[in-house]
Amino acid sequence: MAKETVIQGIVVKGGEPVSSGYARLLDEGGDFTAEVPLSATGQFRFFARPGTWTVRALVPGASGEQKVFARQGEPVEARVEVSA
């Protein structure tokens, strides 16, 4: 049985995928844990322990965040909407 989970998803602005920027993973206390560049289609993926996390998207001229709850062995899909 997996001891971690996958937190993955997409960053959108105005309903369209964002092709440049970063996704950050913050723990329950808001502390920085990891950062990955967005794919050309706005997608990101993290491997994390179960618990409550915040995915923060940082893109040119905009940002946004989404709280997620990760359960052991169950992938989490997140959609992060960014705005200026």
Number of C-alpha atoms within 10 A of each C-alpha: 5 8 10 17 19 19 24 17 19 22 32 21 17 9 9 12 19 23 17 16 19 21 28 18 24 19 17 12 9 10 11 13 11 14 17 15 18 23 17 11 14 23 22 21 20 18 13 19 18 17 14 14 22 20 26 22 29 20 22 10 9 13 19 18 20 14 17 16 12 20 18 15 14 13 14 16 14 21 18 22 21 21 14 9
